[in-house]
C-alpha cells in the first residue's frame, strides 16, 4: 500500500527487458541486422507510448531516467531564452521535482511566485492563480494530482487560464498516471511528465512536450545536434534501451484488461485504454471509500485532503494525521503487521511546512492501486483499530 512511492512491475515488462538484453543489446544506428532490430523495437514502443497519452507525434515523447531529471533538463533548456524579471508560478502542493528546478532559476533573475493551496479546503483555487499571472509569466508548474492530498486538479481549465495569459503550463502527472487515462491533446498542456515505475513499469520516466516548443528551445546534448533533433537533443548519453522496451507491456496490459471484461471486439486502442481506466477508476473508488469511511469515523483523525472517496475528486492516495500520535509512531505498528505504508513529507516539503505538519513527522500515507483488494484494506483498518 505504498504504491505512490513505486508500483509493482508487470511480469511481461520484466520479460521484455530480458528479451531486449538477450536478443538486441547493441547500439542503435548501425547498418547491421541486430542494430536495425533494436532500432525498430524501440521505435515501435515509443509509438505505443505516444498513442497511450495521445501525443500528435512520437517525437514529442522524451524518455529519461526520472521525472525529476527530465523536469530539470526542461528548466535548463527552456530558460536559456528567458530574461531577468520573467516569472514562473509554482505551487506549494507539488513534489519538489516540479518546484526546485524552477526556483533554482532565481539565480539568473527569474521571479518565482507560489500558488498556495487553501489550507481548509485543500484545493488550489483558480482565482488565486489568476491574481498571480502577469504579462511576465513564462510558465506555470502544477501537479495533476498531489502525491500527498490525492486531489485531482482541473488541468484543462488551468491550461486555458495560463494560455489566455500568454504563459506555458508544465504538469507533473506522476501521482495521476497510475490511476487515470492521460490525453495531452485534450488537456492542451505544453509539457507533461510522469514516471513509469509508478505506473506498473520499470524505473524510467517520460516527458511530453509540444513539438514546436521542443524544436524551438535549446537542447542539452552535444554541440552538433540541430534544433529539429527531437527528442535526442534532450537525452545526453542517450536513454535506457532495455527499460524503454519494457514499456511495451503497459499499453498491452491496458488492452488486455478491456479484452478480459468486454471480450475480443473490433475496438480501437484508444477506446480500450479509456474503458480500462474507467474500470480501474471505479474499482479504486470503492477501495478509497472503504478506507475513508473508517478514517472519517475516528474523531481524532484528520484527513489531509478531500474527505470524500469520489473518483471525481481524488485518487486513492490517502493521507491523514492523528491528534494523539506522531505519524512515525503509527507506522511502527503497521510495519509489525507486515503492511507497507509510510509517513513523511514525500518531497512535498512546502505543503507539509505550510500546513504545520512537521511536528507530526508529516502525514501517514496509504496509497492504493487497482491490484490492492478490499480484504487488504480490511486488514489495514483492523490494525488501525488496534492502535486507535
N, C-alpha and C positions, 0 to 999 in steps of 0.2 A: 504493500500500500504506500510505496514511496515512488510512484511512477512519474511524478513531476520532476524528480531528480534523474530519472532514466528508466525507460520501459524495458521489458524483456524483448529480445530479438527473435524474429521469426526464424524457425528452423530452416526454412528454404533459403533465407538470406545467408545463413551460415554456409549452406551447401554451395550457393553461388559464389561466395567469397573463395571457398576452397577450390571450386571448379576453375575460377579465373586464374588462381595461382598455379594450379597444376597444368592447365591447358593453354594459357595465353599470357604468361607472366614475362612480357617483353616490353621494350619501349615502343611508343607509338611513332607513326610517321615513316617507317621504313617500307621498302617495296616487297620484302619477303612475306611469305604466306601467313605466318603466325602474327606478325605485326599488323597485317591487314585485318586479320580476325579480331585481334584485340581492339583495334580502332572501330570496327563495325559493332562489336559488342557494346562498347561504351557510348557510341553514338546512339544506338537503339535505346539504351537505358536513359540517357539524357532526354531523348524524345518522349519516353514514357513519363518521366518526371514533369516535363513541360506540360504535357497533356493533363496530368493529375491536378496541377494548380491552374490550368487553363491560361498558360502563357501564349502569346501570339507566335513566338519564335523560340526555339530551344537555345539560341544564343543568349536569351535573357536569363538563363539559369547558370549561376556561378556556383560551382561546387567547391567547398573548402572544409577545413578541419573542424571548426566550431562556429557557432553564430557570433560569439564574441570576436573572433578573429575576422570574420567577414565584415562585421559592422565597423571594426577598427580600420580595415582596409578601405571601406567605403568612406569613412570620415576623412581619412588622409587624402584620398583621391578627389572627392568632390569639393573639399575645402581649398584645394590648390588654387582655384579661381576666385575664392571669396576674399573680401577685403575687411579691414578693420572697421568695426561698427556694424557689420552684418550680424544677424541674430538667429539663434536656434532655440526652439522651445522643447524642453524635455519634461517628463512627468516625475512625480515622486512615488509612482506605483511601479515603475519599471525595474526589471533586473538590471544591474549595472552594465550589462553588455550593451544596452541601448542608451546608456547615460554617460559613462566615463569617456567613451570615445568622442563624445560631443563636448562635454565640459572641459576636456583637456585642450580644446581649441581656444579656450580663453587666453592661452599663452600667446596666440597670434592676433589677439584683439577681437575675437568673436564674442559677442554678448550672449550670455545664456539666461533664459527665463525658465521658471519652473511652474508648470501647470499642476496644481496640488489637488489631491482628492479631498472631497468633503469628508471630514472625519466622523460625521454622524451617519451619513447615508453610504459611505464608502464608494461614491461614484465620482468619476471625472465629469464635471458639468460643462456642457458646451458653451454657455455664456461666458464662463471663466476663460476658456480658450480664446474666444473672440476678443476679450479685453487685452489679451497678451499679444495678439497678432498686430503687426505693423508693416509698413512699406519695406522695412529692412529684414523681415522674416525670410530666411532662406529655406528653413526646413523645420518640420515638427516631427519629433521622435516619440512614438507612443506604442504601448503594448496592445495587442489584440485581446489578450486575456492575462490578467495578473496572475503570477505564479504563487501569490500569497492569498489574495482576495478571491480568486477563482472567477471573478466577474468578467463578463464579455463586454467590450467596448464597441460602440456603433461606428466601426471603422469607415464604412461608406459615407456616413454623414460627416464624420470628421474630415475625411479626404476632400469632400466638396467645400467645406468651410475653409480648409487650408488652401486649396486650389483657387478659390474665389479671391483669396487674399494675396495670391501670387506666389505662394510657397510650395514646397515639396513635402511629401509625407513618407516617413520611413517607419515600418511596422515590424515589431518583434512578435512573431507568431509562435514562439517555442511552446508556450503553455496552451495554445489553442489547437495546434496541428494534430495532436493525437485524438482529438475529440470531434472535429468538425471538418467538413469539406472546405477547402480554400479555393477561391476563384479570384485571382488577382485582377482580371479584367472587370469583373462585376464590382469589386471593391474600388477600382480605379486608384490603386496605390502606386507609388513611384518605386518603392523598394519594399521587399518583404522577405524576412529571414526566419528560418527555423532549423532545428536540429533533428536529424533523423534518428538519433539514438533515443530520443524521447517519443518517437513515433514508430516504434517496432523495427527499426533498422540498426545499422552499425554506427559507430561513433564518428559521425560525419554531419555536415550541415550544408545548407544551400541558401543562396540569396537570389531572389528575383529582382530584376531591375528593368524598367522600360528601356528598350533597345536604343532609342535615340539619346537617352540620358547616359547609358553606359558607353556608347560610342563617343559622345561629346566630352566626356571627362578624361582626365589624365589617368593612366594606368599605374601599376606598381611593379611591372615586370621590366625586363632589360630594355635598354635604350632603343633597340632596333624594332620593337613592336610598334605597329601602326595603330591609329585610333580605332580602326574597324576590327582589330584583333580581339574581339569579344567572344568568349569570356576570358581567354587565355591571358590577357594583359592584367587581369586581377588575380592570377594564380601563379605567383612566383614559385619556382621549383616544381610546378605542375600540381596536380591534385592526386588523391589516392585512388588508383585504378581499381584495385580489388574490392575496396569498400564501396566504391561507386557501383560496381557491377552487382554488389549485394543489394542495392536499392531496387533492383528488378523485382524482388519478391513482394514489395509493398503494394504497388498497384495490382499485381496479380492476386494477392490476398484479398484486397477490397473487392475485386471482381468475383472472387470465389465465395465471399460472404453473400453477395447477391445471388449467385447461382444456387447456393445452399438453401436460401429462403424462398426464392421465386422460380427455381428451375432454370434450365438452359433455354434462353429465349434470344430472339434476334434484337438484342438491346445494345445501345452504344456504350462505349467505355465510360463516357461522361455520366450517362444515366445510371450505370451500375455504381459508380463512385458515389453519386448523390444518394441513391437509395440505401447503399450500405451504411453511409454515415448517418442517415436518418434512423436506421435500426440501432446503431451504436448510441446515438443521442438519446433515443427513447429508453434504452436499457440503462444507460448511465444515470439518467434522470431518476429512475426507480432506486438505484443504489444511493444516490445523493439524498433523496427524500428519506430513505430508511435511516441513514445516519443522522441527518439534520433533525428529524422528528425526535430522536433521542436527545441530541445535544441541546436542542431548544427547550427540552423539558427540565433541564437541570438549571436552576436559577443562578447558580454560581458561575455558570459558563457564559462567556460572551463570544459570539461568532464574529470573527474579524472578516467581514464581507457580507454578502447577501444572506439573509436567514432562510430564504426560500431555496428549495431544490429545483426550481423551474429551469428547464434547459434553455429557455429564452433568455435567462438572466446570467446563468453561470455554467461552468463545467464542474465535475465532481472533485475539484481540488478545494478542500475544506479546511480552514484554519480557525483556531479558537484559543482563548486563554481561560484559565480558571482562577477565581479570586483568591483561593486558598493555597494554590500550588504555583511554583515556577514551572514553566513548560518543560524544562530539563528534568524535573522531578517526575513528571507524568511519564516521560519516555522510559525511565528506568523500569517501570512496571510493564510497559508493553514489550520492551526488549526481552524481559524474562518470559513472556508468553509467546516468544518467537513470532512477533508481529512487527513488520518493518514499516514504522512511521518515524518521523523525526521532528526536531524542534530547531528554531533559529530564525535568522532573517532571510535566508535563501537568496542572498545577494540583492535583495530589495531593501538595502540598508536605510535609504532615505525614508521609506514608508514606515519601517519599524521605529525609527527615531522620531519621526513626526507624530506618530500615534502614541508615543511614550511607552513603548513596549520593551525597551531594552532591559528594564528592571525585571521583567518577566522571563528574560532569556529568549525573547522573541515569542513566536507562536508555536503551538502544536499543529502540524500539518498532516492531514490524511489525504493522499492523492490517489484516486481510484481511476481505473480504465475498464474497458469492456471485458477484459478477461478476469476481473475480480467477480466474486459471487456474493449473493445475498447471505449465504452461510458464513462467509468470511467477515462480512460486516457485522453479523450477529455475534461472532466470536469477539470482535473488537469491542462492541458495545458491552458485552459481558465483562471484559477486562476493565473497561471504564467504570462500570458499576461497582466493581470490587475496590477501585481506587477512590471514587467519589461517594 
